[in-house]
Amino acid sequence: MRTEKEMLDLILNTAKGDERIRAVVMTGSRANPKVSGDIFADYDIVYIVNDVHPFYNNIEFIKPFGELLMLQMPELMHGASNDGHFVYLMQFADGNRIDLTFFNLESYLINASDEPAVILLDKDKALPPPETSDKAYHVKPPSENGYFSCCNNFWWCSMNVAKGIWRTELPYVMGMYNDVVRKELHLMIDWYIGMKNGYEVSTGKFGRYYKNHLSEKQYDLYNDSFSGANYEKVWKALFKAGSLFRGVALGVGVHFGFPYLHEDDRRVTSFLKHIKTLPSDAKEIF
């Protein structure tokens, strides 16, 4: 596997040797001082060029970067037009990965986010100073309506999961649980972790840093909230998710003075327990 120095030398030397490339910016985890790098850290690189068109779907240009294990070009996949940028997602056979985006200067300045960045090369001294903090990733505190909506939808859609289990409609169950219920659980956990850290913290994509911020008991509940395809395991995961949600939501509610939906929680939890014992040939719910 090529070292970081070898990869950065390759990225920079390619740019230095091509007059069409005017600047190089590195973003992502390698530009974030709060992230400890590891062997899977991508090289998120932006090449700023005068004209993107010559680099659009140009396989010959990327060949010198190394032997590819797999390549993805999102603009071609989604039928986007050449509107000032093009992306190559390159997984190399040696384990390294470069996510290389081409921008013209105007498009880059319009689309540049507040995420941490490092300017590796600026031939024309045309780039503004980059953001050095990771505040763009920090959890944002909830509004009262946002908090209410999260609580309401978590408990409401938990009943949909129960209904799907009783009907033995596994695709519906898994979709409702993973795409809706757990989404609300993640949102509340984010608010809880943000609250504990003055909203100056990132929980990472898909909660990748939860284990660094939740207590051992909370993280065990979180792990147990994952479900297999067996309906008994789904029931177990659903109740674990409810227990974790209740705990963190109460904490967030108290902190902000938002009323928690105690009665919805109580009634829905009771309803779920009832549905769990409902015979498969039942003619009535109650």
N, C-alpha and C positions, 0 to 999 in steps of 0.2 A: 504493500500500500504506500503510495507516495506521501511524503511528509507535507505538513502545512507549508513549509518554506518552498518546497518544490511546486506545490499547487499555486501558491501566490506568485511565485516567479513566472510560472507558465502564463497565468492570467495577465500579469503586468507586462511581460515581454511581448505577448501577443498584441496588446494594446499599443505599446511603445513602437512596435514595428509596423503599425498600420496607421497611416495618416488620416484615414477615415474615422478612426476612433479617437475622440477628443478628451474623454474623461472616463475614469473608472471609479465606481462607488460600491462599497461592500455594505450590505444590510444583514438583517437576520441575527441569529444567535451569536455569530462570530463578531458582530459589531456591538453586541450588548455586554457591557462589563459585568452585569449581574448574573450572567449565565456561564456556568462552568462547562467548557467545551468537552466533547467526547468524540469517539471515533466515528459517530454517525452524524456529526454536525455538518450541515450542507455549507457550501460556499455560495451565498446569495449575492450575485454580482450583477451590476448594471454597467453596460457599455453605452456611453452617450456618444452618438454619432451624428454627423451632418445630415445623413440620409439613411433611413432604415431600410429602404427598398433593396439594396444589394445584399442585405443580411437576412432577407425574408426567405425562409425555407431553403437556406443555403447549406446543404449538408457538407459540401467540400470545406467550408470555412471551419466547421467544428471538428473535423477529423483530427487535426493536430492535438486536440485536448486529450485524446486517449481512446483506448478501445472501449466501446460502449457495451454495457450489458442491456440497457434499454433506453429509449429516447421517447420523450413526449413533447409535442408542440401544440399547446392549447389553442392557439389562434386557428390552426388548420382543423383541429377537432371540432371547434364550435362555429366554424365558418365565418370568423371575423375578418373584416377587411384590413388592409394595411393602413392603420390610423395613427401611426407614430410610434408603434412599439411592436416587438416580436419576442417570444420567449422560447428558449430551449431548456428543457428539464433533462439533464444528462446524468444517468447513473452509470458509472464506469465499472469495468470488470475488476478493477483493483479495490473497489469498495468506496472510493471517493464519489462525491456527487456535486455537480455545479448546476445551480439554477441561474441561467444566464438570460438577462433581459436587455434587449436593445431599445433605446429611446432616442428620439431626437431631443435637443435641448429644451425646446418649447414644451413638448409633451412631458418630459421629465419634471420640469418645474411645476407644471400643472398637477401632475399626479403624485409628486413626492409626498410621502406621509410624514408623520411626526415620530416615526420609529427611529431607533438608534442607527446611525450610519457612520461610515469611515470613508473619507475621500482618499483613495489610493493613488489617483493620478488626475491632474487637471491641467491639461496642456495650455488652455486659453485663460485660466484663472476666471472662469465664468460661473462657478458654482458658489452658492451662498454657504456659510458655515453649517455643517450638519448638526442634527440633534444628537446629543451624547447621552441623554438619560432615557430610561425605558418608560417614561410616564404615559406614552401612547398605549401601552399594554395594561396600565393599571385598571383595576376594577373600579367601575363608577358606582356611586351609591344609588339606591333605589328611590324613586318617588313613592308617595303613599299609594297612588293608583297602581304603579308597577308592582309594588309589594302585594297589594290586594289581588291583582290579576294573577300573579304567580301562585299564590296560595289557592285561589279559587280554581284555577285550571289544573293544578296538581291533584286536588281531591276530586274534582269533577271527572277528569280523565282516568283516574284510578278505578272509578266505577265502570268505565268502558272496558278496561282491561279485564275486570271481573266478568262482565257480560260475555266478552270474547272467549274467556276460559270455559265458561259454562256451555257455550255453543261449540266448543272445540274448534275454533277458527284461529289456528296458530298464526298465520300471516298477519291477521288483524291484531291479535294479542301482542305480537312482538313489535309491530309497527307502532301501535298506540303506546306501549310501555317504553320502548327505547327512543322513539322519535318525539314523544310528547311528554310523558310523565317524567322520564329521566332528564329531559331538557329543562323542565321547571326545577327539578332537584338541583341540577348543576347551577342554574341561575341563583338559587337561594344560597347554595354553598359559596358561590363566588361573593355574594353580598356579605355573608358571614365572615369569610376570610378577609375581605376588604375592611370590614368593620374592625376586626381584631388588629389590623395593621394600618389604621388611619387612612385607608384607601390610597396607600402608596405601595401597592404590591400587585404583581401579576400572578394569576393562577395557572398560566400556560394554556396552550391549545388543548382542548378536551380535558382540562383539569389535570394536566400532567404533573403539576406541582402540589396537588392536594395533600400528598403524603407528607410534605414539608410543613403543612400549616394546620392540619386537623389533629386532634388527639388520637391516641392509639385506638380508643374505643370508637370514636367517630369514623376513623379510617377503616376499621374492621366492619362497621355497619355499611360503609360505602362499598367495600369489596363484596359484601354479602348481598348488596342490592343488584348485582349483576345476575342475569338469569340464563339458564339453559333452556332447551326446548321442552323439557318435561314440565307438565302443568303444575305439579307439586312444587317444583323448583321456582316456577314463576310466582306462585302464591307466596312462597317464602321470601323471595326477592322483593315482592310488592310490599309486604308488611315491614321488611327491613328498611326499604326506601321511605315508607311512611314514618317510621320511628326516627330516622335521621332527619328527614324534612322537618318534622315537628320540633326537634331540638334546636336546629339552626334557625328556623323561622321564628321561634319564640325569642331567641337571642337578638335577632335583627329587629324584630318588632319592639322589644323593650328598649333597645338602643335608640331607635328613632321615634318612639312614641306612637308606633302604628299598631292598631288593634289586630291581634291574631284571630283567625276564624275558628275559635275553639269549638263552637257548636257544629260547624261543618265538619271539622276533623272528627269529633266524637260520633256524629251520625253516620258519616261515610265509613269510618273504621268499623262500626257495628254492622253496617250494611254489607261490607266486604266479608266479614266473618260469617254472616248469614249466607251469602251467596256461595261461599266456599263449601258449606255443608248442604247446599240445595241439590236434591237428587236430579240426575240427568233427564229424568222423564217427568219432572215437575210440571204441573199445569198452571200453577200460580206461584208468584214470588213469595207472597205471604199468605 
